[in-house]
Amino acid sequence: MYQVDASRDYDPSTALDRITAPVLAINSADDFINPPELGLMEQLIPRVPRARFVLIPTSERTRGHGTHTVAAVWKEYFGPFVAALERAR
């Protein structure tokens, strides 16, 4: 319960420019917890150095907020991201 309560007003936006790790943010267009209609990622991700945002269109494969558990939907973005990290080493 503490974790859920803590997430209600958590706002990391003031420190996004301090993130140094490469970031791949993926969301699905049918996510009802983090709805893309809010435009938060498009607004905030440019403030994160070395970050990329991918919005996966709604399809028969997406599962709303649960899409994060369906690797087949997002692996085409994740694989190249990890490969680029390995090449950068």
Buried (B, 14 or more C-beta within 10 A) or exposed (E): EEEEEEEEEEEEEEEBEEBEEBBBBBBBBBBEEEBBEEEBBEEBBEBBEEBBBBBBEBEEEBBBBEBBEBEEBBEEBEEEBEEEEEEEE
